[in-house]
Amino acid sequence: MSEFVFQDLPQVDLLQWLARGSLKQKLLRTIRLWVWLRSIYGGHQECLMLDDGFTYTEWRDAFFSPTHTKGEEIPHLHDSRCACAKTTAQWLFNENTGIFTDQWQELLIAHTGITESKLDEILQQRLFAVTRRSLHGDLQVLVNLHWLIYRNDKYYRVIEFPARPIAAKSDDNYELNFLHEDLVGFAENHSQKINGVQRFFLKLDYITPRSNLDAVDDWQHQLRELWTKTLVAPIQLTYKSAKVGNKVNCIVYPVCIYYIQRAVYLCAYGESPDIQNQWYNFRLDHIQKIQPLTWDNAKIPVNLQQDYQRHTLPTPDYVALEMSKAWGFDFYLPAQLMLLRFDRDFGDRYVKGTERHETFQEISYEQVQKLIKQKLTESTQQQALLKVLANRSSEDAYYQVFIRYQDAKNRDNNVMMRLRAWRPKCEVIFPDELRQSIAADVAQEFQLYHQD
């Protein structure tokens, strides 16, 4: 009999660990696994009265009401007090879990890329309105994850829980959560050779010069050492800024590391090279020095010192949440609506059905007109863009998305590179400033190919 009590909350990290693959695709089952664990190992209010060795039938009779189906069919709504009547939301959000609904949903959307409407649909589904076969499958997953032992047609509790996100992890329990969650399953299933042949390859562009690799390795090691401390210290970075064109010193609180489009960046809060924002993404191979400081250092910026004193220093979850709100890695720039037009054939072949960002969605020609009128109150600009739209076919493909954009000089480079890759089949309709900026770039580029 296990001496431990399972009290873990269904936070994103735990659910991803239980999913062992695409959490987006396995969300219902994964949440159901969490309920299974509460029913087998939970506190006295949740744990079922089961022998150490129990069968599925014994668990079923203890978990569901007496009128619950004993057959293979999906149970209908036969008893409002039966566990199969409860929706996913009812299992997750109650006084026992104390989970804040909005925050949990925002973090899950940021992690998986699931749409808000699809998540709402899942939350309203009855979590245990599944067949007996599906529940048997749940038990097999728990056996595979070492939460149960199957022997002689019975399931036995383990005497020690497997290592999971809330526990300290050794190198043997290395997680792949840094990958896009839809790729985790590939990596777990194919990272090892099959019959002596490697079949899965992950090719990433990485533009850091070889001469800088040792320094980058030093920086990531130094950051890891900082993050192992209970109290993470602020640091002073000496940084060669391509944007400013000079070497600058910035005092920041290091939050997390991201690999984005060819390079590795430190997301840090405090001072930025251009003194425009409190956040900045520092490219690791451009860092020249990292000097740890103490929180009583007089040089620490006021905003950083205040957050430290209030215990409100930012976390990686904040970064993920902000990135989910608008397309682009420069999550600290304002979120701006962008309207795009694609040639219909190109849009159907290469854009439709692809996942660019949570806010990226196809809209109608009439919706574009309506959004231009809503967003542009200045009559001259509004009429100019409506005239442009009037000269475009209503049969073309139109999309809206929120991007990180402040002005022509402060815009997310990765989004701009994607827009360039779509040219000339893609047209930015709105915002007009970005539209004019791209037009000027195209005109300048045209001259390169048409000089005498």
N, C-alpha and C positions, 0 to 999 in steps of 0.2 A: 504494500500500500504506500502511495506517495505521501511524504511528510510535508509537501509543499502545497501552497494554495495559489491557483492561477488568478491573479487580479489585474493582469495587463489590460490596458484600454486599447480599443481598436484604432490606434493612431496609424498614420500612413506608413511609417517605417515597419511596423509589425505586420500590417496587411501585405506589404510588398514582400516581406520575408516569407509569409505563409503562401503567397501566390506562386513563388518559384517560377516566375515567368511574367507574362503580361497581366498586371493587376487590372488594367482596363477591361480586358476580355474575361477575367475570372473574378470580377468584383463580388458578385452575389455568393459564389461558392466560398470565397475567402472570408467574407463576413460570417457566413454560416459556420466555417471552421472555428472562428473565434467563439461563437456561441457554443459549439460542441465542447470546446475546451473549458468554458465556464460551467457547463453542465456536468463535466467529468471531474474537474479539479477545482471548481469555484468554492467560494465561501459557503457557509451553512445555508444561506438563503437561496443559493443557486445550484449547489451540487446535488445531484440526484442520489437517492439511496440505492446504490448498486453494489453488488459483490465485487471483489477485486477482479475476478474473471467474469465478464458479462457477455451476453450475446446481443446482437442487434435488436432482437425482439424484446429483450428485457429493457434495453435503453428506450425503445420506442414506447413501450407501455408506461414507463416512468415519466417520459418527457411529454407525450401527447395526452389528450383527454381520452376517456374510454370509448368514445364514439368515433375516434380517428380510424380511417380506413386501414384494414390489414392486408389489402390487395396491392396491385401494381399501379393503379391509377393515381393521377394527381389529386390530392384531397380537395374536395369542394369546401366552401365556407359553411361548415356544419355546426360549429360551436364557437361562439365569440371568445370563450375562455380557453380554447385550445391553442397551443403554441403555434400551430400552423396558421392561425388567423392573424398573427401579428405581422405588421409590415416591417420592412428593413429599417425604416426610420424609428419605429417603436423600439426595436432591439438596440439601436445605437444611442438614441437621444432620450435619456430618462434620468431620474434622480440617482440611480445606481452608478451610472457612468459619469454624469456631470459634464458631458462634452458640450461645448458651445457649437451649435449647429452650423452657423455661418462660417466660422473659422475652419471647422473640419472640412466643410464642402470646398472652401477656397483652396485649402492645402491639397486636397485630393485632386481637384481640377488642375492645379498647377503641376502636380506630379505626373498625372496620367494623360492629360490633354483631353479628357472626356468632356463633352459639352454639358452645359448646365441643364438643358432640357432632358438629355439622356440620363443624367444623374438623378434628376427629380423623378423620372419614370422608374428607375431602379429602386429608389427609396420608398416609393409607394407600392412596390410589389410585395406580396407575402413571401417572406424569406424561406419558409419551410413548406411552401406549396409546391413540392417536388415529388418525384416518384421514389419508391423504395429503392430502386436501382441507384438513383442519384445519392441517396443517403448512405448506401453501402459504399459508393465511390468516395464519399467524404471520409468514411472510416479508413479506407485504404490509403488515402492521402495522409491521414494522421499517423498511420503505421509507417509510411515512407518517410515522414518527417521526424520519426522517432518520438512521437508523443504517446504512442500505444505499442504494445507488443501483441501480435496475433499468434496464438498457439492453441492447437486442439479445438478449433472452431470457436474460440473465445478471445475476447480482447482484455488485456491486462494493463493496468496503469503502470507507468514507469516510476522508478524510485528517484529519478533526477531529471528535471526538465532539460531539453536541449538548449544550447546557447542560442540566443535570439537578440534582436536589436537593443533591448533594455539591459542586457547583460554584457559584461566585458567580453570582447571577442579576441581570440588569438589569431595568429596567422592562418591556422587550420580552418577557421571559420570565416575566411575572407569573403566579403560580399561584392556583388556586381551591381550595386545600386547606382553607380556612377554612369552606367550605360543608359541609353534610351530604354525605357521599360519594355518596349516591344522587342528589343534585341536581347534582353536578359535570357530568355528561353533558348535562343540560338547559342549564346555563349556557354550556358550551363550544359546544354546537350552535346555541343560539338567542339568544346575547347580542347578535348583530348583527341588523340589520333584514333581512327577507326580502322581496325585491322592493319595498324602500322602506317596509315596514310592520313595526313592532315587534310580535312575537307572544308573547314570553315576558316575564313580569313577576314580580318577587319582592317581596312586600309584607311588611314587618316592622314590628311595633309598636315604637315608640321613644319612651319617655316623658320623656326629658331635656328640661327646659324650654329654650326658645329663648335665654333670658337666660344659660344656662350653656354653650351650645354652644362659644363661643370658649374658655372655660376647659378644656373637655373636649378640644378640639383641641390646646391647649397641652400638656396632660398626656400625651396619646398621643404627641405629637411628642417631648416630653422623654424619655419612656420608650424610644422608638425609639432616640434618641441614646445612652442608657445601654446598650442591648442591642447596639449596634454595636461597643462596646469589647470587647477581649479579656478584660479583667477587669471584670465587671459590679459596680458599686458598690452598697452598701446605701443606703437613702434614709430620710429622716424625713418622714412624712406628717402634715399637719395635716388632720384629718378630722372632718366634721360627722356624727356617728353617730346615725341614727334609733333604733337599738336602745338605746343608752346615754342618748340624749336630750341630748347635750352635745357640745362640741368636744373632741377628744382628739388627742394626739400619739403616733404609733406608729413605731418604727424597724423596718424590714422589708427583706427581699431581694425585689425584684420578679421574678416568675417568668414570667407570661404574662397575656394579656388574653382574656376570654371575653365574647361577647354571649350573654346568657341571658334569655329572657322579658322583653323590653321595655327592657333597659338593658345598659350595658357595664361590666364589672367587671375590676379588677386582682386577680389571685390572687397573694398575697404571703405570705412566710414570715418569722416573727419575733415581733412583738407584735400582739395583737388589741385592738380597742377595749374589749371587756368583760374582758380579761385572763383569758379562759377557755381559749383555744387558742393554738397557735403559728402556725396558719394563719388567714387571713381573706380573704374576697372583698370588696374595697373598691369601692363604686360610684364610677365616675370623676367623675360630676357632683356628688358629695358631698365630693370632695377639694378642699381650699382652698389647699394649698401642698405642693410637693415640693422637698425640700432634699437633694441628693446629699451623702453622707458618705464618709469614707475608712475602710478596714478597721481602722485603728489607733485609731479614735475610741473613747474610754473608755465612751461611752454605749451602744455596741452590746451587745445582750443576750448572755448567756453561751452559750445554745444556738446562736445565729447565729454567734458567733465560733468556736465549736468546729467547726461544720460547714464554715466557711470554711477553718480550719486543716487539717481532715482531707480537704479536697477532696470533700466530700459534700453540697454545696449542691444543693437540689432542682431538677429540670428540668420542663418542660411535660409530658414523658412520664409523670412521677409523678402529676401532676394527672389526666391522662387515665386512667391505670390505676386510681386511687382512685375516679374517677367511674364506672368500669365495674363496680365491685364493689357499688354500691348506688345506688338511684334518688335523685337530688337533686343540686343544685349545691353545697350546703354539704358538700363531700366530706370535711371534717375532723371532722364529727360522727360518732358511733358508727353502725355499720351495724346495723339492727334488722329482724327479720323482721316483715312485715305480712301478715295474712290478710284477704282481701276476699270478700264475697258480692255477686253481681249477680242481679237478676231475669233468668231465663233468656232471655227474649225480648230484653231490652235488651243483655245480654251478647253474645248471638249477633249482633245487628245492629251494635253499636258498639264492642265490645271484642275479641271473638275475632278472631285473625289480625292484630291491630295490634301494632306494635312500640313498647312503652313504655320498656322497659329490658331489658338482657340477662338479668336475674334474674326478670323478669315472666313467669309461666307458669301455665297452668290446671292445677288439681289436683282430685282427687276429694273427695267429702264425707267418705269414710273417712280420707283423708290429712289433712284438716283436724282431725278428731278426734285423730289420732295426734300431729300437731304441737302441739296444745294440751296434750296430756299430757306431751310432751317438754319444752316450754318453760316450763310452769307447774308448779313442784314444790310450791308452797303449795296445800294441799288446798282451802281455801275458794274462792280465785280460780279454780282449775281447775274445780271443780264448777259454779261460777256460769257460766263460759263454756260448759261442756259442756251446761248446761241451756238456754242461749241457742241453741246450735247444734241441740239436740234439737227446738226449736220452729221450725226452719227446714227448708225442703224440700230433700231430697237431690237434687232435680231442678234446683235453681238452679245458677248458674255460680260456681265458687269459684276464686280465684287466690291465688298467693303471690308476694311480691316483697320484696327487701331495700330499705329506705329509710334515709335519713340522719335519725336521730331520737335525741335525748337525753332530753328531757322536754317537758312542755307548752309551755315557754318557749323551748326550743332544738330547733326542728324546721325542716325545709326548707320554705320558703314556697311554692316552686313545686309541690311534691308536695301541699301542703295545698290550693292553688288547684285542682288537678286533682280532688282528692277532692270539693271543693265543687261543681265542675262536674258531677260524676256523681250528685250527690244529686237526688232521693231514691231512685234506683235502685241505689245502692251502699251497702253497710254494712261498716264496719270491724269485724271480729271480734276481731282481735288486732293490736297489743298493747292490753291492757285500759286502760292509762292514756290512750292516744290515743283509744280508743273513748269513754271517759268525757268527755274534753275536747271531742270533737266533739258529744257529746250535750248538753253544757252550752252550746255555741255555738248549736246548733239551738234549744234552749229559749229562749235569749236572743233569737234572731232571730224566733222565733214570737211573742214578746211585742210586737215592733215592728208586726206585722200584725194583732194582736188586742187592741189597747187601745181602751177605750171613748172 
